[in-house]
């Protein structure tokens, strides 16, 4: 990270801003389904079973992700117990480490502490980073492991072979494999392979590539030491999925998140806002290629984008590990040959943020805009706070580049933090599955069988601290389950959009009776099942649409079990004759 105590004052602001983002997120919103709730549930089952080798989700082996994030959450639980807030600190804690690594890499590349501080501030205030760094996901952890490796590679290229740097690069690759699998190579190999382009002419190319190969081998040993042990313990199906299925399917023909080739070219400019709005940021980019340290950043950004664009599965947060390099490049261009910043450069950002700031008030106050489904997701009063934050950018200060970067980074973080808090009064709570999870736990403790109708991603296991897995499946599995568990509890999405459900705001009995009537008409077409009773329900948001998830009892429209029993008895009688 940083070895000089004199760097600490420069790091105070970016770290403080990261803490503000973390506090606003953890205090305002619940774990979001399906990703955050799934990873918390995998960590919960690791805690409950004591098996830290093979991750499980809902009682079955889970090969989709390696265990490092789950290990970190369980390590935190050794100190605090299995609490949600401590597990959700894992991602933001890695984000703070990443900011420190960005600062250190900026110093190594340009030997300028002002550029390093600017990069840390820019990274903290980029849209993609602000949104995803507080989530309980793998991307900030993957970012840290990639930065470890890049720091070591840059040190080796500039200062020669050192045991410490070789060990750091190997550890970065190994931990990267344990964090998110072989995708770590997508983030580090473009820089490693292009070293003759970004390093000085004195680089001994043969020795360099041998060193890179050595770090890959050592890092691979770290990753494989877990993977092979887990494969041996988890069974053949788990071993095949872990060692081959996930990587091959994602690279060749992804089974989810398919997007066009140009997807990241659209996402990246939006993800690094607000900084592309400044003319100084874009004006110097064309000349950046002449600087060898800039080439280091460009190699990582362009190489990673190209490789990820060739893979069919794409998500915006896959770009998170590239954000530090983008921040470093922008910081260098904005700090180059500049002593003052014109006030006119502020106006575009102010205009954009003012538009976003007044949107909640406008949508809430204009009935015709209810079609956007954004009305009432954020109270109008928060528009006032957002407008004040937007206008704070116009406060006159001595506009040197570093002061301007501090000013705008602070405004960006405060804007998003206020917005996140504003959404906490209604919008975020409609993602909260805690009420249903607690209900299911009570049912399980009472000895009731519980079935999740449809695809289940572990949404309830951690939220309800469930000690038994749920049975899950489509209609065919549900039919057999209802036969075997008469009176059992079935959890299902009952209403897709409450705008079409006029009884939503009635009392519990009237509302649940209305849900029963609707499900009796639409719940199981062409199936001999009907809803007997709605036991519990709660709203559940899916994007901009708010529906209802319900726990119900089902019965057959005809006595299927009696018919089946009579059929078996008749068959046995005929065999006896």
C-alpha positions as CSV (number, residue, x, y, z in Angstrom):
1,X,0.0,0.0,0.0
2,X,1.9,3.1,1.2
3,X,5.1,2.9,3.1
4,X,5.6,6.7,3.8
5,X,3.7,8.1,6.8
6,X,3.8,11.5,5.1
7,X,1.3,10.1,2.5
8,X,-1.5,9.7,5.1
9,X,-2.8,13.2,4.9
10,X,-3.2,12.9,1.1
11,X,-5.1,9.6,1.6
12,X,-7.5,11.0,4.2
13,X,-10.0,12.5,1.8
14,X,-10.4,9.5,-0.6
15,X,-10.7,7.1,2.3
16,X,-13.2,9.3,4.1
17,X,-15.3,9.6,0.9
18,X,-15.2,5.8,0.6
19,X,-16.4,5.5,4.2
20,X,-19.3,7.9,3.4
21,X,-20.4,5.8,0.5
22,X,-20.2,2.7,2.7
23,X,-22.2,4.2,5.5
24,X,-24.9,5.5,3.3
25,X,-25.3,2.2,1.5
26,X,-25.3,-0.1,4.6
27,X,-27.6,2.1,6.6
28,X,-30.1,2.7,3.8
29,X,-30.5,-0.5,1.8
30,X,-30.9,-4.2,2.5
31,X,-28.8,-6.9,0.7
32,X,-30.1,-6.9,-2.8
33,X,-31.5,-10.0,-4.5
34,X,-30.4,-12.0,-6.2
35,X,-26.6,-11.5,-6.1
36,X,-25.9,-10.1,-2.6
37,X,-28.4,-12.4,-0.9
38,X,-27.0,-15.4,-2.8
39,X,-23.4,-14.7,-1.7
40,X,-24.4,-14.0,1.9
41,X,-26.2,-17.3,1.9
42,X,-23.2,-19.2,0.6
43,X,-21.1,-17.7,3.4
44,X,-23.9,-18.5,5.9
45,X,-23.9,-22.2,4.9
46,X,-20.1,-22.2,5.1
47,X,-20.5,-20.9,8.6
48,X,-23.2,-23.4,9.6
49,X,-21.5,-26.5,8.2
50,X,-17.9,-25.6,9.1
51,X,-16.9,-26.7,5.6
52,X,-14.5,-24.0,4.3
53,X,-13.3,-26.1,1.4
54,X,-16.4,-26.6,-0.7
55,X,-19.0,-23.8,-0.9
56,X,-22.6,-24.7,-0.8
57,X,-25.8,-22.9,-1.8
58,X,-29.1,-24.2,-0.4
59,X,-27.5,-27.5,0.6
60,X,-26.0,-28.2,-2.9
61,X,-22.4,-27.7,-3.9
62,X,-21.8,-24.3,-5.5
63,X,-19.1,-24.2,-8.2
64,X,-20.0,-20.8,-9.7
65,X,-17.5,-18.8,-7.6
66,X,-14.3,-19.6,-5.6
67,X,-14.3,-19.2,-1.9
68,X,-12.1,-16.2,-1.0
69,X,-14.9,-13.7,-0.5
70,X,-16.8,-16.3,1.6
71,X,-13.6,-16.9,3.6
72,X,-13.3,-13.2,4.3
73,X,-16.9,-12.9,5.5
74,X,-16.5,-15.9,7.7
75,X,-13.3,-14.5,9.1
76,X,-15.2,-11.3,10.0
77,X,-17.9,-13.5,11.6
78,X,-15.3,-15.1,13.9
79,X,-15.1,-11.6,15.4
80,X,-18.7,-10.4,15.3
81,X,-20.8,-13.5,14.9
82,X,-22.9,-14.0,11.7
83,X,-24.2,-10.5,11.4
84,X,-25.3,-8.9,8.1
85,X,-23.5,-5.6,8.6
86,X,-20.1,-7.3,9.2
87,X,-20.3,-9.5,6.2
88,X,-21.4,-6.6,4.0
89,X,-18.2,-4.7,5.1
90,X,-16.1,-7.2,3.1
91,X,-16.6,-5.4,-0.3
92,X,-16.1,-1.9,1.0
93,X,-13.1,-2.9,3.0
94,X,-11.5,-4.2,-0.3
95,X,-12.5,-0.9,-1.9
96,X,-10.5,1.0,0.7
97,X,-7.5,-1.3,0.0
98,X,-7.9,-0.7,-3.7
99,X,-7.8,3.1,-3.2
100,X,-4.5,2.8,-1.3
101,X,-3.1,0.6,-4.1
102,X,-4.1,3.1,-6.7
103,X,-2.3,5.8,-4.8
104,X,0.8,3.6,-4.5
105,X,0.7,2.7,-8.2
106,X,0.4,6.4,-9.1
107,X,3.6,7.2,-7.2
108,X,5.4,4.3,-8.8
109,X,4.4,5.3,-12.3
110,X,5.1,9.1,-12.2
111,X,6.8,9.7,-8.9
112,X,4.3,12.5,-8.2
113,X,2.2,12.4,-5.1
114,X,-0.3,14.9,-6.4
115,X,-1.1,12.7,-9.4
116,X,-1.4,9.7,-7.0
117,X,-3.8,11.6,-4.8
118,X,-5.8,12.8,-7.8
119,X,-6.1,9.2,-9.1
120,X,-7.4,8.0,-5.7
121,X,-10.0,10.7,-5.6
122,X,-11.1,10.2,-9.2
123,X,-11.5,6.4,-8.6
124,X,-13.6,7.0,-5.5
125,X,-16.0,9.3,-7.3
126,X,-16.5,7.5,-10.6
127,X,-20.1,6.4,-11.1
128,X,-19.3,2.7,-11.7
129,X,-17.1,2.6,-8.6
130,X,-19.6,4.5,-6.4
131,X,-22.4,2.1,-7.3
132,X,-20.6,-1.3,-7.1
133,X,-17.9,-0.8,-4.5
134,X,-20.3,-1.0,-1.6
135,X,-22.0,-4.2,-2.8
136,X,-21.3,-7.7,-1.4
137,X,-19.8,-9.0,-4.7
138,X,-16.5,-10.2,-6.0
139,X,-15.4,-7.2,-8.1
140,X,-13.6,-5.0,-5.6
141,X,-11.8,-8.1,-4.3
142,X,-10.8,-9.0,-7.9
143,X,-9.7,-5.4,-8.3
144,X,-7.3,-5.6,-5.3
145,X,-5.7,-8.8,-6.5
146,X,-5.2,-7.4,-10.0
147,X,-3.6,-4.3,-8.5
148,X,-1.3,-6.4,-6.4
149,X,-0.1,-8.1,-9.5
150,X,0.3,-4.8,-11.5
151,X,2.2,-3.1,-8.7
152,X,4.6,-6.0,-8.7
153,X,5.0,-6.1,-12.5
154,X,5.7,-2.4,-12.7
155,X,8.2,-2.6,-9.9
156,X,10.0,-5.5,-11.6
157,X,10.1,-3.7,-14.9
158,X,11.5,-0.5,-13.5
159,X,13.8,-1.7,-10.7
160,X,14.7,-5.2,-11.8
161,X,14.1,-8.6,-10.2
162,X,13.3,-8.6,-6.6
163,X,12.1,-11.5,-4.5
164,X,9.4,-9.4,-2.8
165,X,7.9,-8.3,-6.1
166,X,7.9,-11.8,-7.6
167,X,6.1,-13.1,-4.4
168,X,3.6,-10.2,-4.6
169,X,2.8,-10.8,-8.2
170,X,2.4,-14.6,-7.6
171,X,0.2,-13.9,-4.6
172,X,-1.9,-11.5,-6.6
173,X,-2.6,-14.0,-9.3
174,X,-3.2,-16.8,-6.8
175,X,-5.6,-14.8,-4.7
176,X,-7.2,-13.5,-7.9
177,X,-8.0,-17.1,-8.9
178,X,-9.4,-17.7,-5.4
179,X,-11.5,-14.5,-5.7
180,X,-13.1,-15.0,-9.1
181,X,-11.3,-17.7,-11.1
182,X,-9.0,-17.4,-14.1
183,X,-10.6,-14.1,-15.1
184,X,-7.7,-12.5,-13.2
185,X,-5.5,-13.1,-16.3
186,X,-7.8,-10.9,-18.3
187,X,-6.9,-8.0,-16.1
188,X,-3.1,-8.5,-15.7
189,X,-1.8,-10.3,-18.9
190,X,-2.5,-7.4,-21.3
191,X,-0.1,-5.3,-19.2
192,X,2.4,-8.1,-18.7
193,X,2.5,-9.1,-22.4
194,X,2.9,-5.5,-23.7
195,X,5.8,-4.6,-21.4
196,X,8.2,-3.8,-24.3
197,X,5.7,-1.1,-25.4
198,X,5.4,0.7,-22.0
199,X,8.7,-0.1,-20.4
200,X,12.1,1.5,-21.0
201,X,14.4,0.2,-23.8
202,X,16.6,-1.4,-21.2
203,X,14.1,-4.1,-20.4
204,X,15.5,-7.6,-21.0
205,X,12.6,-9.1,-22.9
206,X,13.5,-12.8,-22.5
207,X,14.1,-12.4,-18.8
208,X,10.9,-10.4,-18.4
209,X,8.6,-13.0,-20.0
210,X,10.3,-15.8,-18.0
211,X,9.6,-13.8,-14.8
212,X,5.9,-13.4,-15.8
213,X,5.6,-17.1,-16.6
214,X,7.1,-17.8,-13.2
215,X,4.6,-15.7,-11.4
216,X,1.7,-17.3,-13.4
217,X,3.0,-20.8,-12.4
218,X,3.4,-19.8,-8.7
219,X,0.0,-18.1,-8.7
220,X,-1.6,-21.0,-10.4
221,X,-0.3,-23.4,-7.7
222,X,-2.0,-21.2,-5.1
223,X,-5.3,-21.4,-6.9
224,X,-5.1,-25.0,-7.9
225,X,-4.1,-26.1,-4.4
226,X,-7.7,-25.2,-3.4
227,X,-9.4,-26.2,-6.6
228,X,-8.0,-29.7,-6.7
229,X,-8.7,-30.3,-3.0
230,X,-12.3,-29.0,-3.4
231,X,-12.9,-31.0,-6.5
232,X,-11.8,-34.2,-4.8
233,X,-14.1,-33.5,-1.8
234,X,-17.1,-32.1,-3.7
235,X,-17.8,-35.0,-6.0
236,X,-17.6,-35.6,-9.8
237,X,-20.3,-33.2,-10.9
238,X,-18.9,-30.4,-8.8
239,X,-15.4,-31.2,-10.0
240,X,-16.4,-31.0,-13.7
241,X,-18.3,-27.8,-13.2
242,X,-15.5,-26.2,-11.1
243,X,-12.5,-27.2,-13.2
244,X,-14.0,-26.8,-16.7
245,X,-17.7,-25.9,-17.0
246,X,-17.8,-22.3,-15.7
247,X,-14.8,-21.0,-17.6
248,X,-15.4,-22.8,-20.8
249,X,-19.1,-21.9,-20.9
250,X,-18.5,-18.2,-20.2
251,X,-15.7,-17.9,-22.8
252,X,-17.2,-19.9,-25.6
253,X,-21.0,-19.3,-25.3
254,X,-22.1,-17.7,-22.1
255,X,-25.3,-19.0,-20.7
256,X,-26.3,-15.7,-19.1
257,X,-25.7,-11.9,-19.5
258,X,-25.3,-12.1,-23.3
259,X,-24.6,-8.7,-24.8
260,X,-23.3,-7.3,-28.1
261,X,-19.6,-6.8,-28.8
262,X,-19.9,-3.0,-28.4
263,X,-21.6,-3.2,-25.0
264,X,-18.6,-2.0,-23.0
265,X,-17.9,0.9,-25.4
266,X,-21.3,2.2,-24.2
267,X,-20.9,1.4,-20.5
268,X,-17.4,2.7,-19.9
269,X,-18.0,6.4,-20.7
270,X,-21.1,6.4,-18.5
271,X,-19.3,4.4,-15.8
272,X,-16.4,6.9,-15.4
273,X,-18.7,10.0,-15.0
274,X,-18.4,12.8,-14.1
275,X,-14.8,13.1,-15.2
276,X,-15.3,12.9,-19.0
277,X,-17.4,16.1,-18.7
278,X,-14.2,18.1,-18.1
279,X,-12.5,19.3,-21.3
280,X,-9.1,19.0,-19.7
281,X,-9.7,15.3,-19.2
282,X,-10.3,14.6,-22.9
283,X,-8.0,17.3,-24.4
284,X,-4.8,15.6,-23.2
285,X,-5.8,12.0,-23.8
286,X,-4.7,12.0,-27.4
287,X,-1.1,12.9,-26.3
288,X,-1.1,10.4,-23.5
289,X,0.3,7.6,-25.6
290,X,3.7,9.4,-25.7
291,X,4.2,8.8,-22.0
292,X,5.4,5.3,-21.1
293,X,3.6,5.3,-17.8
294,X,0.4,6.3,-19.6
295,X,1.0,3.3,-21.9
296,X,1.0,1.1,-18.9
297,X,-2.5,2.2,-18.1
298,X,-3.7,2.1,-21.7
299,X,-2.4,-1.4,-22.2
300,X,-4.4,-2.6,-19.2
301,X,-7.6,-0.7,-20.2
302,X,-7.6,-1.5,-23.9
303,X,-6.4,-5.1,-23.6
304,X,-9.0,-5.9,-21.0
305,X,-11.8,-4.3,-22.9
306,X,-10.9,-6.1,-26.1
307,X,-10.8,-9.5,-24.4
308,X,-14.0,-9.0,-22.4
309,X,-15.8,-7.8,-25.5
310,X,-15.0,-11.0,-27.2
311,X,-16.8,-13.0,-24.4
312,X,-20.5,-13.2,-24.9
313,X,-21.4,-12.7,-21.2
314,X,-21.1,-9.1,-20.2
315,X,-22.1,-7.0,-17.2
316,X,-21.3,-3.4,-16.3
317,X,-19.5,-4.5,-13.0
318,X,-17.1,-6.7,-14.9
319,X,-15.3,-3.3,-15.7
320,X,-14.8,-2.5,-12.0
321,X,-11.2,-3.9,-11.9
322,X,-10.3,-1.6,-14.8
323,X,-11.5,1.5,-13.0
324,X,-8.1,2.2,-11.1
325,X,-6.2,2.3,-14.4
326,X,-8.8,4.6,-15.9
327,X,-8.5,6.8,-12.8
328,X,-4.7,6.9,-13.1
329,X,-4.8,7.9,-16.7
330,X,-7.4,10.6,-16.2
331,X,-5.5,11.9,-13.2
332,X,-2.3,12.2,-15.2
333,X,-3.9,14.0,-18.1
334,X,-5.8,16.4,-15.9
335,X,-2.6,17.2,-13.9
336,X,-0.4,17.7,-16.9
337,X,0.7,21.2,-17.8
338,X,-2.1,22.8,-15.9
339,X,-2.0,25.5,-13.2
340,X,-5.6,26.7,-13.3
341,X,-9.0,25.4,-14.2
342,X,-11.6,27.6,-15.9
343,X,-15.0,28.0,-14.1
344,X,-16.7,27.1,-17.4
345,X,-15.5,23.6,-17.0
346,X,-17.8,23.2,-14.0
347,X,-21.0,24.1,-15.8
348,X,-21.6,20.9,-17.7
349,X,-21.3,18.8,-14.5
350,X,-23.6,21.2,-12.6
351,X,-26.2,21.1,-15.4
352,X,-26.1,17.3,-15.5
353,X,-26.3,16.9,-11.7
354,X,-29.1,19.5,-11.4
355,X,-31.1,17.6,-14.0
356,X,-30.7,14.4,-11.9
357,X,-31.4,16.4,-8.7
358,X,-34.8,17.7,-9.7
359,X,-35.9,14.5,-11.3
360,X,-37.5,13.0,-8.0
361,X,-39.5,16.2,-7.4
362,X,-40.7,16.5,-11.0
363,X,-41.7,12.8,-11.2
364,X,-43.5,13.0,-7.9
365,X,-45.4,16.2,-8.7
366,X,-46.5,15.4,-12.3
367,X,-49.1,12.7,-12.5
368,X,-48.6,12.1,-16.1
369,X,-45.0,10.8,-15.3
370,X,-46.3,8.0,-13.2
371,X,-45.9,5.8,-16.3
372,X,-42.1,5.9,-15.6
373,X,-42.7,4.0,-12.4
374,X,-40.3,6.4,-10.7
375,X,-42.9,8.3,-8.8
376,X,-42.5,8.2,-5.0
377,X,-39.3,6.1,-5.0
378,X,-37.5,9.1,-3.6
379,X,-39.2,11.8,-1.4
380,X,-39.4,15.2,-2.9
381,X,-37.5,16.8,0.0
382,X,-34.4,15.0,-1.1
383,X,-34.4,16.9,-4.4
384,X,-33.7,20.0,-2.3
385,X,-30.6,18.4,-0.7
386,X,-29.4,17.1,-4.1
387,X,-29.8,20.6,-5.7
388,X,-27.7,22.0,-2.9
389,X,-25.0,19.4,-3.4
390,X,-25.0,20.2,-7.2
391,X,-24.7,23.9,-6.6
392,X,-21.8,23.4,-4.1
393,X,-19.5,22.8,-7.1
394,X,-19.9,26.5,-7.9
395,X,-18.4,27.6,-4.5
396,X,-15.4,29.7,-5.4
397,X,-12.1,28.1,-4.4
398,X,-8.5,28.5,-5.7
399,X,-9.0,26.4,-8.8
400,X,-5.7,24.5,-9.2
401,X,-6.3,21.1,-10.8
402,X,-5.8,19.1,-7.5
403,X,-8.2,21.5,-5.6
404,X,-10.8,21.1,-8.4
405,X,-10.5,17.3,-8.3
406,X,-10.9,17.3,-4.5
407,X,-13.9,19.6,-4.8
408,X,-15.7,17.7,-7.6
409,X,-14.9,14.2,-6.1
410,X,-16.4,15.3,-2.8
411,X,-19.5,16.7,-4.5
412,X,-20.0,13.5,-6.6
413,X,-19.7,11.2,-3.6
414,X,-22.1,13.4,-1.5
415,X,-24.6,13.5,-4.3
416,X,-24.8,9.8,-4.7
417,X,-24.8,9.2,-0.9
418,X,-27.7,11.6,-0.5
419,X,-29.6,9.9,-3.3
420,X,-29.0,6.4,-1.8
421,X,-30.3,7.6,1.6
422,X,-33.3,9.2,-0.1
423,X,-34.2,5.9,-1.8
424,X,-34.0,4.2,1.6
425,X,-37.5,5.3,2.7
426,X,-39.3,3.2,0.1
427,X,-37.4,2.0,-2.9
428,X,-34.7,0.0,-1.2
429,X,-37.1,-1.5,1.3
430,X,-39.1,-3.1,-1.6
431,X,-36.0,-5.3,-2.2
432,X,-35.9,-6.5,1.4
433,X,-36.7,-10.2,1.7
434,X,-36.2,-10.3,5.5
435,X,-40.0,-10.5,6.3
436,X,-40.5,-13.5,4.1
437,X,-37.3,-15.1,5.3
438,X,-38.3,-14.8,8.9
439,X,-41.7,-16.3,8.1
440,X,-40.1,-19.3,6.4
441,X,-37.8,-19.8,9.4
442,X,-40.8,-19.9,11.7
443,X,-42.5,-22.5,9.4
444,X,-39.4,-24.7,9.3
445,X,-39.0,-24.5,13.1
446,X,-42.6,-25.6,13.4
447,X,-41.9,-28.6,11.3
448,X,-43.6,-27.4,8.1
449,X,-42.2,-28.4,4.7
450,X,-41.4,-25.4,2.5
451,X,-41.1,-25.2,-1.3
452,X,-39.8,-22.4,-3.5
453,X,-41.6,-22.3,-6.8
454,X,-39.3,-21.5,-9.6
455,X,-35.5,-20.9,-9.8
456,X,-34.0,-20.4,-6.3
457,X,-30.8,-18.4,-5.8
458,X,-30.5,-18.7,-2.0
459,X,-32.5,-15.4,-1.4
460,X,-33.8,-16.5,2.0
461,X,-31.1,-18.7,3.6
462,X,-29.0,-15.9,5.1
463,X,-31.8,-13.4,5.5
464,X,-33.8,-15.8,7.7
465,X,-30.7,-17.7,9.1
466,X,-32.3,-20.9,7.8
467,X,-30.9,-24.1,9.0
468,X,-32.6,-26.3,6.4
469,X,-32.5,-26.0,2.6
470,X,-35.6,-25.2,0.7
471,X,-37.0,-27.6,-1.9
472,X,-37.1,-25.8,-5.3
473,X,-38.3,-26.5,-8.8
474,X,-40.7,-25.9,-11.6
475,X,-44.4,-27.1,-11.9
476,X,-43.5,-30.7,-12.5
477,X,-41.5,-30.9,-9.3
478,X,-44.1,-28.9,-7.4
479,X,-46.9,-31.3,-8.3
480,X,-45.0,-34.3,-6.9
481,X,-44.0,-32.3,-3.8
482,X,-47.6,-31.3,-3.0
483,X,-48.6,-34.9,-3.2
484,X,-45.9,-35.9,-0.8
485,X,-46.4,-32.8,1.5
486,X,-50.1,-32.0,1.8
487,X,-50.5,-28.7,3.6
488,X,-46.9,-27.7,3.0
489,X,-45.9,-24.0,2.4
490,X,-45.1,-22.8,-1.2
491,X,-43.3,-19.5,-1.7
492,X,-44.0,-18.0,-5.1
493,X,-44.2,-14.6,-6.9
494,X,-48.0,-14.0,-6.7
495,X,-48.4,-10.6,-8.4
496,X,-46.1,-9.3,-11.1
497,X,-47.1,-5.6,-10.9
498,X,-49.1,-4.1,-8.0
499,X,-50.3,-1.4,-10.3
500,X,-52.7,-4.0,-11.6
501,X,-53.7,-5.0,-8.0
502,X,-56.2,-2.6,-6.6
503,X,-56.4,-4.3,-3.2
504,X,-52.7,-3.8,-2.3
505,X,-53.4,-1.1,0.3
506,X,-56.2,-3.0,2.1
507,X,-55.9,-4.9,5.4
508,X,-54.0,-8.2,5.6
509,X,-57.1,-10.4,5.4
510,X,-58.7,-8.5,2.5
511,X,-55.5,-8.3,0.6
512,X,-54.6,-11.9,1.0
513,X,-58.1,-12.9,0.0
514,X,-57.7,-10.9,-3.2
515,X,-54.3,-12.6,-3.8
516,X,-56.0,-16.0,-3.4
517,X,-58.7,-15.1,-5.9
518,X,-56.1,-13.9,-8.4
519,X,-53.9,-16.9,-8.0
520,X,-56.9,-19.2,-8.3
521,X,-57.5,-17.7,-11.7
522,X,-54.0,-17.3,-13.0
523,X,-51.6,-19.2,-10.8
524,X,-51.4,-22.7,-12.3
525,X,-53.0,-22.8,-15.8
526,X,-53.5,-26.4,-17.1
527,X,-52.5,-27.8,-13.8
528,X,-54.7,-29.6,-11.2
529,X,-53.5,-27.1,-8.4
530,X,-55.3,-24.3,-6.8
531,X,-54.4,-21.9,-3.9
532,X,-56.2,-22.9,-0.7
533,X,-54.9,-20.0,1.5
534,X,-52.4,-17.2,1.4
535,X,-50.4,-17.4,4.7
536,X,-48.0,-14.4,4.2
537,X,-47.2,-11.8,1.6
538,X,-44.9,-8.9,1.0
539,X,-44.0,-6.5,-1.8
540,X,-40.9,-7.3,-3.8
541,X,-39.3,-5.0,-6.4
542,X,-37.8,-6.3,-9.6
543,X,-36.1,-3.3,-11.3
544,X,-38.8,-0.6,-11.7
545,X,-41.7,-3.1,-11.2
546,X,-43.0,-3.9,-7.8
547,X,-44.8,-7.2,-7.4
548,X,-45.9,-9.4,-4.5
549,X,-44.2,-12.6,-3.2
550,X,-46.5,-14.8,-1.1
551,X,-46.4,-18.0,1.0
552,X,-49.4,-20.1,0.2
553,X,-50.9,-23.5,0.8
554,X,-52.0,-25.4,-2.3
555,X,-54.5,-28.2,-2.9
556,X,-55.4,-30.3,-5.9
557,X,-58.6,-29.5,-7.8
558,X,-59.3,-33.2,-7.7
559,X,-58.1,-35.7,-5.1
560,X,-55.0,-36.7,-7.1
561,X,-53.5,-38.6,-4.1
562,X,-56.6,-40.7,-3.7
563,X,-56.7,-41.5,-7.4
564,X,-53.0,-42.4,-7.4
565,X,-53.5,-44.6,-4.3
566,X,-56.5,-46.4,-5.9
567,X,-54.5,-47.0,-9.0
568,X,-51.7,-48.6,-7.1
569,X,-54.1,-50.8,-5.2
570,X,-55.8,-51.9,-8.4
571,X,-52.4,-52.7,-9.9
572,X,-51.5,-54.8,-6.9
573,X,-54.8,-56.6,-7.0
574,X,-54.4,-57.5,-10.6
575,X,-50.9,-58.8,-10.0
576,X,-52.2,-61.0,-7.2
577,X,-54.8,-62.5,-9.4
